[in-house]
């Protein structure tokens, strides 16, 4: 029997938080759990996040599926993978 190893990706938010997630749904679930306004469910949270992201960046963000929203957030610079930009502050570790 083969064992699959799942690799997490480390995401950094512009406010300095760091999240380690298996996939986009996992990331959005963690962001929702950490949110001051988590909405009723994940789809509602993603819609609210997409709206807020557009307001913040001026660029449209697709709300669903989570993979599309994370792709748009990465493209607009709201989140990043890899090394955190020094201006973004400290990690939440």
N, C-alpha and C positions, 0 to 999 in steps of 0.2 A: 504494500500500500504506500502510495506517495503522499507526502505531507506538503501542502502548499503553504508557502510563506507569504503573508500579506504585508506589503510595504505601506507604511503611512507616509503621507506628505505633510510637511510642516508649512503652515500658512501663517502669515503675519498680517495683522490689520494695521491701518494707519494710526490707530490710537495706541499701538504698542503691544497689543495682545498677541499671543501665539497659540495656535491650535494645531494638533496633530490629528489628521483624519485619514481614514481608509479610502474614502471617495467623497464626491460632492454632497451626497445626501447626508453622510456622516458630518461633514463640515457644517452644513446648514442646520442640522439638528443641534450641534454644539453651539453655534452662534445663537440659535433660538433660545437654548437653555440659559445662555449667559446674558440674554437681552433684558432690558428694563421693560420692553413691550413685546412679549413673546407671541402675541396673537393666539387664536384658538387652536390652530393646527399648523403643520409645516407648510402646506400650500398657501395659507393666509399669510404666514410669516414671510414666505418668499415673495409674494405679491407686494407686501408692504416694503420689504427690503429693496425690491426692484424700483418701486416708486421713489423711495428715499435716495437710492443710488443715482437715479436720473436727475433728481433735484440737485444733488451734491456735485455731480460731474457734468451735467448737461448732455450726457450721452444716454441713449435708451439701453435698458437692461431687460433681458428676457426673464420673466418670472418663473417659468416652468419648462422643463424639469430642472431640478437643482444643478445639474451639470451645466446647463446653458447659463444659469445665473452666475455660477462660479466662474465660468469662462469670461463672461462680460465684466465681472468684478475684477478679475485679473487684468483684462485688457484695459480697463479704465484706471487701474492703479489703486483701487480701494483695498485690495489685498495683494499679497505677493508671496511667492515661494522663494526658497533659498535664503540668502543673507538679508537681514532686516536693514532698512535704510537708517542711518544714525539719527536723522531728524525725527524718526517715528517714535522715539522714546524707548522705554525699557520693556522687557518681556513681562508677561503675567505669571511667570514661573515662580 
